[in-house]
């Protein structure tokens, strides 16, 4: 009896995960074949884009929203990318100086 129940649960879990994977695959394929309207709209540097921030450490849902123009978001991303690159370069130089 227990074996039958376990086999049924495993089969159910496998079927539902396979179905979810197939749906994700179909969505990805539809997105890749759809016209690139986002790229066309992405060219407006004054378009306002809002992003909702969630705190992964909190159980309370957050409604924090940050809005900037595309130009400002791009600048913030470029700054973060440059800071990350500088930090990686500095840590590489330190390991070379230490002999590691």
C-alpha positions in Angstrom: 0.0 0.0 0.0 2.7 2.5 1.0 4.7 1.6 -2.1 1.7 2.3 -4.3 1.2 5.7 -2.7 4.8 6.6 -3.0 4.9 5.6 -6.7 1.8 7.7 -7.3 3.2 10.7 -5.6 6.5 10.5 -7.5 4.6 10.1 -10.8 2.4 13.1 -9.9 5.4 15.3 -9.0 7.3 14.2 -12.2 4.3 14.9 -14.4 3.6 18.4 -12.9 7.3 19.4 -13.2 7.5 18.1 -16.8 4.3 20.1 -17.6 5.8 23.3 -16.0 9.0 22.8 -17.9 7.2 22.4 -21.2 5.2 25.6 -20.5 8.4 27.5 -19.8 10.0 26.1 -22.9 6.9 27.2 -25.0 7.0 30.7 -23.5 10.8 31.0 -24.2 10.3 29.9 -27.8 7.3 32.3 -28.3 9.4 35.2 -26.9 12.3 34.4 -29.2 10.2 34.3 -32.3 8.0 37.4 -31.4 8.9 40.7 -33.0 11.3 42.7 -30.9 9.0 45.4 -29.8 11.0 45.9 -26.5 14.1 46.7 -28.4 12.3 49.3 -30.5 10.8 50.9 -27.4 14.1 50.6 -25.5 15.6 53.4 -27.7 13.7 56.2 -25.9 16.2 57.4 -23.2 13.5 59.5 -21.5 11.1 56.6 -21.0 10.3 56.2 -17.3 10.9 52.7 -15.9 9.7 51.6 -12.5 11.2 48.6 -10.7 9.7 46.9 -7.6 12.2 45.9 -5.0 11.6 42.9 -2.8 13.5 42.0 0.3 14.4 38.3 0.1 15.1 38.2 3.9 11.6 39.5 4.8 8.4 37.6 5.1 6.4 40.9 4.7 5.8 41.8 1.1 7.3 45.1 0.1 5.7 47.7 -2.1 8.9 49.7 -2.6 9.1 51.0 -6.1 11.9 53.0 -7.7 11.3 55.0 -10.9 13.9 56.6 -13.1 14.3 57.3 -16.8 16.1 54.8 -19.0 19.1 57.1 -19.2 19.4 57.2 -15.4 19.0 53.4 -15.1 21.7 53.0 -17.8 24.0 55.3 -15.9 23.5 53.5 -12.6 24.1 50.1 -14.3 27.3 51.5 -15.9 28.5 52.8 -12.6 27.8 49.5 -10.8 29.5 47.6 -13.7 32.6 49.8 -13.5 32.8 49.5 -9.7 32.6 45.7 -9.9 35.3 45.7 -12.6 37.6 47.9 -10.4 37.0 45.7 -7.4 37.8 42.6 -9.4 41.0 44.2 -10.8 42.1 45.3 -7.3 41.5 41.8 -5.8 43.5 40.3 -8.7 46.4 42.6 -8.1 46.4 41.8 -4.3 46.6 38.1 -5.0 49.5 38.7 -7.4 51.3 40.7 -4.8 50.8 38.0 -2.1 52.1 35.4 -4.4 48.9 33.5 -4.9 
